[in-house]
């Protein structure tokens, strides 16, 4: 319901990479057909990437879709002519609504899965990796402290 599939003639229809890719887009759904280079920046997504690849034997069809569920929550819209960004739906938080629900089947929908995957990749993954690193560092230092302070000292007495 919230995932809208589309196909524009100006956008590439095939690419040598068959992996799923999620890109952010905060503009209007009606303007997206003109924004390919803004949504997919970089050489990997260049419109002629499929033509310049060395292995031309594997080229896959691209399926484009837009997840409109993200616009139900708070989002930031870029200001026009370099002006200030505008915050929309500030009182609605999609993740808080998902957290409070008791309907577990909504987490099986493609729209919610895509939003969670995108937010995990952008924000939560690095946050939790830093926490893991700090906890491992703490455990190692605690083991060394106990070894030096208690185990080796007990052997001397």
N, C-alpha and C positions, 0 to 999 in steps of 0.2 A: 504494500500500500504506500509506503513512504519511499521506496526505491523506484525511481523512474529511469527506465532504460531509454537511451536516445542514440541517434546516429546522425552525425553531420558530415556532409560531403567534404568540407574543408579539413576535417580531422583525419589523421591516418587511420586506415582500416586494418592494418596488419603490423606486426612487430616480431622480432626474433625472440623476445623474452615472453614466457608464458606465465610468469608469476603475477599474483594479484597485487595491485598497488592502490593505496588509499592516499589521496591528496586533499588538502583543505581548500575550500572555496567559500568565501563569505559574501560574494556578490549575488546579484539577482539571478534566478534560474533562467530568465529570459535573455540575459546578456552572456551566458556561458558559451554560446556558440562562437563568440568572437574572442574568447579568452584562453585559447589552447596554450599559448606560450607562457601565460601567467600561471595557469593551473599546473602545467607540466614543464617547469624550467629545466634547463640542463641539456647536455649532449645526449644522454641516454634516451630522452624522450623527443628528440628532434624529429620533425615530420619525415625526414628522409633517412632515419636511422635504419630502417629495414632494408633500404637499398644499398647502404654503405657497409653493411656487416660482411664479415669474411665468410661466414657459413650461411649461404643463402638457401640451404636445403630445408631448414626449419623456420618457417614463418607462420605465426599464429594470428588468428582473427581477434581483434580487440573488441570487447564488449564494454561500452561506457554506460555508467549509471550514476545518478545523483541521489544521495540520501537526504531527503527533505526533513527528516525527523530532527536534525540538528537545529533547524530554524524554529522549532517549537520551544526550545530553551533559550537562555540568554546567549546572545552573540554580539560581536562588534562589527559595525559597518564602517568602512573607511569614509572619512569626510571628503567632500568634493573640493577640488582645487587646492589640495594640501591643507585643508581645514582639520579641525579636531575630529577624532573618531566618535561615532555615535553608538551608545550601548542600547540595544533593543531587548525587550522582554526581560528587564533586569530582575523582576520579581519572580520569574519562573526559572527553576533550576532542574534540568532534565535528569541529571544524575541523582539528585535528592528525591525526585519523584520515583525513579527506578528503585532506589534504596528502600523506600517506604512501602512499596507494593508487596502484596502477598501472592500475586499471580506470577508464578515462576516460569510459565510458558512464554512470557514476553521476551525472556532472555534467549529463547531459541530462534527469534525472528532475525532475519538478515540485517535489518536496520539497526537494531540494538547491538548485535554482534559487531557490525562495522564501526559503530561509534566507540564501543569499548576497546576494540583493537587499535583504533587510531589514537585514542587518548592514552592507552597503555604504551604504545610506541613513542609518543611525543613527550609524555610527562612521567608516568608512573614507573616505567622500566628503569630509567636512570636513578630515580629517587630510591627505589628499592635496592638497586645494586650498590648505591652508596651506603645504605643502611646495612646491607649484608657485609660489605667491606669493613665497616666500623665494628660490627659485632664479632667478626672473625679476628680483627685486630685486638679487641678487648679480651676475647677468650685466650688468644696466644699470650698476651701480656699477663693475664691472670695465672695461666699455667706456669709461666716462667717465674712469676712472683712466688707462687706456692712452692715450686721446686727449689728456688734459691733460698727462700726464707724459712721453710719448714723441713723439707726433706733432706737437704744437704746439711743443715744445722743439726738435725736429730742424729745423723750419722757421726758427728764429731763428739757427741756427749757420751 
